[in-house]
Amino acid sequence: MNKESSWQDCLASGASARISPDIAKARSLKSTSEGRIAFLKELPIKESNANYIFEGYYSSMLELMHGMVLVEGYAVSNHLCLGFYLRDILHNPALFRLFDGCRYKRNSLVYYGKKMDFETAKEAIEKCKTLIEALRGKN
């Protein structure tokens, strides 16, 4: 269980750490993210695949977020601390709430096997797309 409740907690616990900025790795992550997004856009969203498409968009969003923090000279080892970066460093609590909702849905799916119903999955995909667009403006 995470004990972090802020970006400062993440730094203090070692879940986030200062490193030398890694522009090359950030570019690579962005490229991987963009390739996956292009692939996902080609897929029709159906009841049978919506949860998996959500996972793909979530992964792409994470790659953009990791790229963003790498450029700023941070390594972050958990998703929650990436969210705290949005909230506490970028001062964007609305983006944090959007991200945290997607994070919760992804954890329910991956760690507990709780698939979303079709409508919820479609909404989660749209939220991931919104986050991706916001993050593209920061990369």
Backbone as a printed PyTorch tensor [residue, N CA C, xyz], in Angstrom:
tensor([[[  0.8460,  -1.1870,   0.0000],
         [  0.0000,   0.0000,   0.0000],
         [  0.8830,   1.2390,   0.0000]],

        [[  0.5120,   2.2210,  -0.8130],
         [  1.2870,   3.4460,  -0.9050],
         [  1.0430,   4.3140,   0.3140]],

        [[  2.1200,   4.8540,   0.8400],
         [  1.9780,   5.7750,   1.9610],
         [  2.0620,   7.2210,   1.4940]],

        [[  2.3670,   7.4050,   0.2100],
         [  2.5180,   8.7520,  -0.3140],
         [  1.1610,   9.4250,  -0.4940]],

        [[  1.1230,  10.7120,  -0.1420],
         [ -0.0960,  11.4800,  -0.3810],
         [  0.2100,  12.8220,  -1.0400]],

        [[  1.4790,  13.0080,  -1.4580],
         [  1.8780,  14.2360,  -2.1430],
         [  3.1790,  13.9750,  -2.9020]],

        [[  3.5240,  14.9020,  -3.7790],
         [  4.7840,  14.7950,  -4.5060],
         [  5.9610,  14.7970,  -3.5310]],

        [[  5.8870,  15.6180,  -2.4990],
         [  6.9700,  15.6510,  -1.5070],
         [  7.1180,  14.3020,  -0.8120]],

        [[  5.9980,  13.6500,  -0.5020],
         [  6.0550,  12.3050,   0.0810],
         [  6.7250,  11.3250,  -0.8800]],

        [[  6.4310,  11.4700,  -2.1600],
         [  7.0320,  10.5830,  -3.1700],
         [  8.5480,  10.7540,  -3.2090]],

        [[  9.0100,  11.9840,  -3.1140],
         [ 10.4560,  12.2370,  -3.0780],
         [ 11.0650,  11.6840,  -1.7940]],

        [[ 10.3940,  11.9110,  -0.6750],
         [ 10.9140,  11.4590,   0.6220],
         [ 10.9800,   9.9350,   0.7100]],

        [[ 10.0180,   9.2440,   0.1120],
         [  9.9820,   7.7750,   0.1840],
         [ 10.8860,   7.1140,  -0.8470]],

        [[ 11.3650,   7.8930,  -1.8240],
         [ 12.1830,   7.3280,  -2.8920],
         [ 11.3690,   6.8160,  -4.0690]],

        [[ 10.0410,   6.9370,  -4.0010],
         [  9.2000,   6.5240,  -5.1250],
         [  9.4190,   7.4350,  -6.3320]],

        [[  9.8740,   8.6510,  -6.0660],
         [ 10.2900,   9.5970,  -7.0970],
         [ 11.6750,  10.0830,  -6.7080]],

        [[ 12.5290,  10.2300,  -7.7120],
         [ 13.9050,  10.6280,  -7.4200],
         [ 14.4280,  11.5580,  -8.5010]],

        [[ 15.3180,  12.4420,  -8.0880],
         [ 16.0010,  13.3280,  -9.0240],
         [ 17.0270,  12.5170,  -9.8030]],

        [[ 17.0450,  12.7330, -11.1180],
         [ 18.0310,  12.1060, -11.9950],
         [ 18.4580,  13.1480, -13.0190]],

        [[ 19.4390,  12.8100, -13.8170],
         [ 19.7790,  13.6800, -14.9400],
         [ 18.6580,  13.5840, -15.9660]],

        [[ 18.2310,  14.7050, -16.5240],
         [ 17.1940,  14.6350, -17.5590],
         [ 17.6170,  13.6870, -18.6810]],

        [[ 16.6780,  12.9220, -19.1800],
         [ 16.9660,  11.9470, -20.2320],
         [ 16.0500,  12.2230, -21.4210]],

        [[ 16.5040,  13.1480, -22.2600],
         [ 15.7080,  13.5940, -23.4020],
         [ 15.5160,  12.4700, -24.4120]],

        [[ 16.5650,  11.6850, -24.6490],
         [ 16.4650,  10.5940, -25.6270],
         [ 15.4220,   9.5630, -25.2030]],

        [[ 15.4320,   9.1910, -23.9450],
         [ 14.4510,   8.2190, -23.4570],
         [ 13.0450,   8.8060, -23.5200]],

        [[ 12.9160,  10.0820, -23.1870],
         [ 11.6070,  10.7410, -23.2500],
         [ 11.0730,  10.7330, -24.6810]],

        [[ 11.9320,  11.0100, -25.6490],
         [ 11.5150,  10.9810, -27.0580],
         [ 11.0860,   9.5810, -27.4730]],

        [[ 11.8450,   8.5880, -27.0280],
         [ 11.5150,   7.2020, -27.3470],
         [ 10.1540,   6.8100, -26.7660]],

        [[  9.9090,   7.1950, -25.5210],
         [  8.6190,   6.9010, -24.8930],
         [  7.4740,   7.5890, -25.6360]],

        [[  7.7040,   8.8250, -26.0410],
         [  6.6720,   9.5560, -26.7820],
         [  6.3860,   8.8690, -28.1160]],

        [[  7.4380,   8.4320, -28.7920],
         [  7.2760,   7.7440, -30.0660],
         [  6.4960,   6.4380, -29.8960]],

        [[  6.8330,   5.6800, -28.8610],
         [  6.1120,   4.4360, -28.5780],
         [  4.6440,   4.7320, -28.2950]],

        [[  4.4090,   5.7520, -27.5040],
         [  3.0420,   6.1460, -27.1690],
         [  2.2580,   6.5180, -28.4210]],

        [[  2.8540,   7.3320, -29.2610],
         [  2.1650,   7.7850, -30.4730],
         [  1.8850,   6.6150, -31.4130]],

        [[  2.8220,   5.6660, -31.5110],
         [  2.5960,   4.4880, -32.3420],
         [  1.4300,   3.6510, -31.8400]],

        [[  1.3690,   3.4560, -30.5310],
         [  0.2700,   2.6890, -29.9550],
         [ -1.0640,   3.4120, -30.1640]],

        [[ -1.0660,   4.7200, -29.9750],
         [ -2.3000,   5.4940, -30.1660],
         [ -2.7880,   5.3680, -31.6100]],

        [[ -1.8690,   5.4550, -32.5700],
         [ -2.2480,   5.3080, -33.9800],
         [ -2.8740,   3.9330, -34.2240]],

        [[ -2.2950,   2.9040, -33.6280],
         [ -2.8400,   1.5460, -33.7460],
         [ -4.2320,   1.4650, -33.1210]],

        [[ -4.3740,   2.0040, -31.9180],
         [ -5.6520,   1.9230, -31.2090],
         [ -6.7650,   2.6590, -31.9430]],

        [[ -6.4180,   3.7600, -32.5930],
         [ -7.4260,   4.5390, -33.3230],
         [ -8.0470,   3.7390, -34.4610]],

        [[ -7.3170,   2.7560, -34.9710],
         [ -7.8150,   1.9380, -36.0770],
         [ -8.8130,   0.8760, -35.6210]],

        [[ -8.8570,   0.6080, -34.3290],
         [ -9.7080,  -0.4630, -33.8140],
         [-11.1100,   0.0470, -33.5020]],

        [[-12.1240,  -0.6640, -33.9580],
         [-13.4780,  -0.2960, -33.5390],
         [-13.6640,  -0.7030, -32.0760]],

        [[-14.2410,   0.1760, -31.2890],
         [-14.4670,  -0.1400, -29.8740],
         [-15.7580,  -0.9450, -29.7690]],

        [[-15.5930,  -2.1760, -29.2840],
         [-16.7290,  -3.0930, -29.1300],
         [-16.7650,  -3.5740, -27.6890]],

        [[-17.8870,  -4.1540, -27.3180],
         [-18.0200,  -4.6710, -25.9600],
         [-16.9310,  -5.6930, -25.6440]],

        [[-16.5210,  -6.4660, -26.6440],
         [-15.5320,  -7.5230, -26.4280],
         [-14.1010,  -7.0110, -26.2780]],

        [[-13.8290,  -5.7690, -26.7020],
         [-12.4470,  -5.2870, -26.6410],
         [-12.2610,  -3.9640, -25.9000]],

        [[-13.3210,  -3.3680, -25.4110],
         [-13.2370,  -2.0220, -24.8250],
         [-12.2760,  -1.9550, -23.6430]],

        [[-12.2670,  -2.9580, -22.7770],
         [-11.3560,  -2.9490, -21.6290],
         [ -9.8990,  -2.9880, -22.0850]],

        [[ -9.6280,  -3.7330, -23.1460],
         [ -8.2560,  -3.8680, -23.6350],
         [ -7.7990,  -2.5990, -24.3570]],

        [[ -8.7190,  -1.9690, -25.0620],
         [ -8.3910,  -0.6940, -25.6940],
         [ -8.1140,   0.3530, -24.6200]],

        [[ -8.9080,   0.3460, -23.5590],
         [ -8.6430,   1.2480, -22.4320],
         [ -7.2260,   1.0340, -21.9030]],

        [[ -6.8300,  -0.2290, -21.7000],
         [ -5.4760,  -0.5170, -21.2060],
         [ -4.4160,   0.0630, -22.1330]],

        [[ -4.6510,  -0.0260, -23.4310],
         [ -3.7000,   0.5210, -24.3930],
         [ -3.5750,   2.0300, -24.2850]],

        [[ -4.7040,   2.7100, -24.1790],
         [ -4.6580,   4.1670, -24.0220],
         [ -4.0200,   4.5530, -22.6860]],

        [[ -4.3080,   3.7930, -21.6580],
         [ -3.6970,   4.0710, -20.3520],
         [ -2.1780,   3.9150, -20.4440]],

        [[ -1.7050,   2.8640, -21.1070],
         [ -0.2590,   2.6640, -21.2690],
         [  0.3690,   3.8170, -22.0390]],

        [[ -0.3040,   4.2700, -23.0790],
         [  0.2100,   5.3990, -23.8560],
         [  0.2820,   6.6600, -23.0140]],

        [[ -0.7300,   6.8640, -22.1880],
         [ -0.7450,   8.0170, -21.2930],
         [  0.4270,   7.9450, -20.3140]],

        [[  0.6660,   6.7550, -19.7640],
         [  1.7920,   6.5890, -18.8350],
         [  3.1200,   6.8970, -19.5030]],

        [[  3.2880,   6.4370, -20.7340],
         [  4.5400,   6.7110, -21.4460],
         [  4.7470,   8.2040, -21.6260]],

        [[  3.6910,   8.9230, -21.9560],
         [  3.8070,  10.3810, -22.0750],
         [  4.1620,  11.0150, -20.7350]],

        [[  3.5540,  10.5170, -19.6620],
         [  3.8380,  11.0690, -18.3340],
         [  5.2780,  10.7780, -17.9130]],

        [[  5.7300,   9.5540, -18.1350],
         [  7.1180,   9.2330, -17.7920],
         [  8.0850,  10.0800, -18.6210]],

        [[  7.7650,  10.2910, -19.8880],
         [  8.6000,  11.1520, -20.7180],
         [  8.6570,  12.5710, -20.1840]],

        [[  7.5160,  13.0720, -19.7450],
         [  7.4370,  14.4260, -19.2020],
         [  8.3280,  14.5750, -17.9680]],

        [[  8.2560,  13.6170, -17.0450],
         [  9.0610,  13.7430, -15.8270],
         [ 10.5420,  13.4930, -16.1070]],

        [[ 10.8510,  12.6410, -17.0950],
         [ 12.2560,  12.4200, -17.4570],
         [ 12.9060,  13.7010, -17.9730]],

        [[ 12.1670,  14.4520, -18.7710],
         [ 12.6810,  15.7250, -19.2910],
         [ 12.9850,  16.6810, -18.1410]],

        [[ 12.1670,  16.6270, -17.1040],
         [ 12.3600,  17.4980, -15.9400],
         [ 13.3710,  16.9420, -14.9400]],

        [[ 13.8980,  15.7460, -15.2140],
         [ 14.9280,  15.1830, -14.3440],
         [ 14.4000,  14.3860, -13.1690]],

        [[ 13.3380,  13.6150, -13.4050],
         [ 12.7940,  12.7500, -12.3570],
         [ 12.5820,  11.3400, -12.8860]],

        [[ 12.7710,  10.3850, -12.0070],
         [ 12.3560,   9.0040, -12.2430],
         [ 11.2500,   8.7280, -11.2360]],

        [[ 10.1590,   8.1610, -11.7020],
         [  8.9960,   7.9160, -10.8420],
         [  8.6330,   6.4410, -10.9510]],

        [[  8.5330,   5.7780,  -9.8000],
         [  8.3500,   4.3260,  -9.8150],
         [  6.9150,   3.8590,  -9.6290]],

        [[  5.9770,   4.7730,  -9.3910],
         [  4.5890,   4.3110,  -9.2970],
         [  3.6280,   5.3230,  -9.9230]],

        [[  2.4800,   4.8200, -10.2920],
         [  1.5050,   5.6350, -11.0060],
         [  0.9310,   6.7370, -10.1260]],

        [[  0.7310,   6.4480,  -8.8620],
         [  0.1680,   7.4470,  -7.9610],
         [  1.0640,   8.6860,  -7.8950]],

        [[  2.3620,   8.4710,  -7.8230],
         [  3.2860,   9.6140,  -7.7570],
         [  3.2950,  10.4000,  -9.0690]],

        [[  3.0800,   9.7270, -10.1950],
         [  2.9200,  10.4710, -11.4500],
         [  1.7150,  11.4050, -11.3400]],

        [[  0.6590,  10.9160, -10.7250],
         [ -0.5170,  11.7580, -10.5110],
         [ -0.2170,  12.9470,  -9.6170]],

        [[  0.5430,  12.6980,  -8.5560],
         [  0.8960,  13.8020,  -7.6590],
         [  1.7550,  14.8380,  -8.3720]],

        [[  2.5520,  14.4150,  -9.3540],
         [  3.3190,  15.3660, -10.1560],
         [  2.3450,  16.3040, -10.8850]],

        [[  1.2990,  15.7270, -11.4700],
         [  0.2920,  16.5590, -12.1480],
         [ -0.3380,  17.5550, -11.1810]],

        [[ -0.6980,  17.0610, -10.0150],
         [ -1.4160,  17.8920,  -9.0390],
         [ -0.5010,  18.9170,  -8.3710]],

        [[  0.6580,  18.4670,  -7.8870],
         [  1.4770,  19.3070,  -7.0120],
         [  2.5430,  20.1180,  -7.7400]],

        [[  3.0810,  19.6040,  -8.8350],
         [  4.1240,  20.3260,  -9.5700],
         [  3.5180,  21.1280, -10.7190]],

        [[  2.6330,  20.5020, -11.4800],
         [  1.9790,  21.2220, -12.5780],
         [  0.7650,  22.0180, -12.1030]],

        [[  0.4010,  21.8330, -10.8310],
         [ -0.7180,  22.5660, -10.2180],
         [ -2.0090,  22.4000, -11.0210]],

        [[ -2.2940,  21.1400, -11.3520],
         [ -3.4890,  20.8550, -12.1310],
         [ -4.3190,  19.7700, -11.4400]],

        [[ -5.0780,  20.1530, -10.4090],
         [ -5.8680,  19.1540,  -9.6780],
         [ -6.9370,  18.4780, -10.5400]],

        [[ -7.4630,  19.1820, -11.5330],
         [ -8.4770,  18.5680, -12.4020],
         [ -7.8650,  17.4300, -13.2190]],

        [[ -6.6660,  17.6560, -13.7410],
         [ -5.9710,  16.6060, -14.4920],
         [ -5.6220,  15.4360, -13.5740]],

        [[ -5.2350,  15.7480, -12.3400],
         [ -4.9510,  14.6880, -11.3650],
         [ -6.1910,  13.8280, -11.1190]],

        [[ -7.3380,  14.4550, -10.9240],
         [ -8.5670,  13.6890, -10.6600],
         [ -8.9300,  12.8000, -11.8500]],

        [[ -8.7690,  13.3350, -13.0450],
         [ -9.0380,  12.5560, -14.2510],
         [ -8.0890,  11.3590, -14.3280]],

        [[ -6.8060,  11.6160, -14.1000],
         [ -5.8070,  10.5480, -14.1110],
         [ -6.0910,   9.5230, -13.0220]],

        [[ -6.3990,   9.9830, -11.8250],
         [ -6.5900,   9.0630, -10.7090],
         [ -7.7940,   8.1470, -10.9380]],

        [[ -8.8260,   8.6640, -11.5700],
         [ -9.9700,   7.8210, -11.9140],
         [ -9.5890,   6.7340, -12.9040]],

        [[ -8.7960,   7.0930, -13.8970],
         [ -8.3190,   6.0970, -14.8660],
         [ -7.3900,   5.0980, -14.1950]],

        [[ -6.5420,   5.5840, -13.3150],
         [ -5.6170,   4.7010, -12.5880],
         [ -6.3930,   3.6790, -11.7690]],

        [[ -7.4240,   4.1270, -11.0970],
         [ -8.2370,   3.2320, -10.2770],
         [ -8.9010,   2.1530, -11.1450]],

        [[ -9.4590,   2.5670, -12.2820],
         [-10.1070,   1.6080, -13.1840],
         [ -9.0970,   0.6050, -13.7270]],

        [[ -7.9240,   1.0700, -14.0880],
         [ -6.8880,   0.1790, -14.6050],
         [ -6.4460,  -0.8070, -13.5290]],

        [[ -6.2520,  -0.3320, -12.2960],
         [ -5.8600,  -1.2340, -11.2090],
         [ -6.9350,  -2.2840, -10.9480]],

        [[ -8.1970,  -1.8860, -10.9850],
         [ -9.2920,  -2.8420, -10.7860],
         [ -9.2680,  -3.9230, -11.8580]],

        [[ -8.9710,  -3.5150, -13.0750],
         [ -8.9220,  -4.4480, -14.1940],
         [ -7.7110,  -5.3700, -14.1080]],

        [[ -6.5360,  -4.7860, -13.9100],
         [ -5.2860,  -5.5480, -13.9640],
         [ -5.0410,  -6.3750, -12.7080]],

        [[ -5.2850,  -5.8020, -11.5430],
         [ -4.9340,  -6.4880, -10.2980],
         [ -6.0740,  -7.2950,  -9.6800]],

        [[ -7.3160,  -6.9400, -10.0160],
         [ -8.4540,  -7.6200,  -9.3980],
         [ -9.3670,  -8.3170, -10.4020]],

        [[ -9.0390,  -8.2000, -11.6850],
         [ -9.8340,  -8.8630, -12.7090],
         [-11.2380,  -8.3230, -12.8640]],

        [[-11.4530,  -7.0810, -12.4450],
         [-12.7880,  -6.4760, -12.5170],
         [-12.9230,  -5.6940, -13.8240]],

        [[-13.5400,  -6.3270, -14.8040],
         [-13.7610,  -5.6570, -16.0810],
         [-14.8550,  -4.6070, -15.9350]],

        [[-14.6980,  -3.5540, -16.7040],
         [-15.7110,  -2.5000, -16.7360],
         [-16.8240,  -2.9120, -17.6900]],

        [[-18.0370,  -2.4540, -17.4130],
         [-19.0960,  -2.6580, -18.3970],
         [-18.7710,  -1.7830, -19.6080]],

        [[-19.4260,  -2.0410, -20.7080],
         [-19.0990,  -1.4000, -21.9780],
         [-19.1560,   0.1210, -21.8980]],

        [[-20.2090,   0.6680, -21.3240],
         [-20.3460,   2.1300, -21.2510],
         [-19.2510,   2.7510, -20.3860]],

        [[-18.9580,   2.1320, -19.2610],
         [-17.9010,   2.6380, -18.3780],
         [-16.5530,   2.5850, -19.0870]],

        [[-16.2960,   1.5010, -19.8020],
         [-15.0290,   1.3660, -20.5310],
         [-14.9120,   2.4400, -21.6090]],

        [[-16.0000,   2.6980, -22.3330],
         [-15.9590,   3.7510, -23.3580],
         [-15.6880,   5.1140, -22.7200]],

        [[-16.3140,   5.3840, -21.5860],
         [-16.0650,   6.6490, -20.8820],
         [-14.6120,   6.7370, -20.4270]],

        [[-14.0690,   5.6370, -19.9180],
         [-12.6770,   5.6210, -19.4600],
         [-11.7190,   5.8490, -20.6260]],

        [[-12.0280,   5.2870, -21.7800],
         [-11.2080,   5.5150, -22.9770],
         [-11.2110,   6.9960, -23.3200]],

        [[-12.3710,   7.6160, -23.2930],
         [-12.4620,   9.0480, -23.6090],
         [-11.6890,   9.8910, -22.5980]],

        [[-11.7260,   9.5130, -21.3360],
         [-10.9590,  10.2390, -20.3190],
         [ -9.4650,  10.0970, -20.5730]],

        [[ -9.0290,   8.9030, -20.9550],
         [ -7.6120,   8.7140, -21.2910],
         [ -7.2240,   9.5850, -22.4830]],

        [[ -8.0880,   9.6440, -23.4850],
         [ -7.8100,  10.4760, -24.6590],
         [ -7.6980,  11.9480, -24.2620]],

        [[ -8.5570,  12.3950, -23.3610],
         [ -8.4990,  13.7780, -22.8740],
         [ -7.1680,  14.0360, -22.1720]],

        [[ -6.7610,  13.1040, -21.3250],
         [ -5.4730,  13.2300, -20.6340],
         [ -4.3190,  13.2470, -21.6200]],

        [[ -4.3670,  12.3760, -22.6050],
         [ -3.3020,  12.3120, -23.6040],
         [ -3.1790,  13.6490, -24.3220]],

        [[ -4.2930,  14.2350, -24.7160],
         [ -4.2480,  15.5370, -25.3890],
         [ -3.6400,  16.6050, -24.4840]],

        [[ -4.0090,  16.6020, -23.2210],
         [ -3.4410,  17.5730, -22.2750],
         [ -1.9440,  17.3490, -22.1060]],

        [[ -1.5190,  16.1000, -22.0380],
         [ -0.0970,  15.7930, -21.8540],
         [  0.7110,  16.1220, -23.0960]],

        [[  0.1320,  15.9490, -24.2560],
         [  0.8410,  16.3000, -25.4990],
         [  1.2200,  17.7730, -25.4880]],

        [[  0.3960,  18.5930, -24.8950],
         [  0.6980,  20.0150, -24.8050],
         [  1.8260,  20.3300, -23.8430]],

        [[  2.1790,  19.3680, -22.9920],
         [  3.2350,  19.5840, -22.0030],
         [  4.5420,  18.9050, -22.4070]],

        [[  4.5100,  18.0800, -23.4500],
         [  5.7140,  17.3620, -23.9070],
         [  6.3620,  18.0820, -25.0580]]])
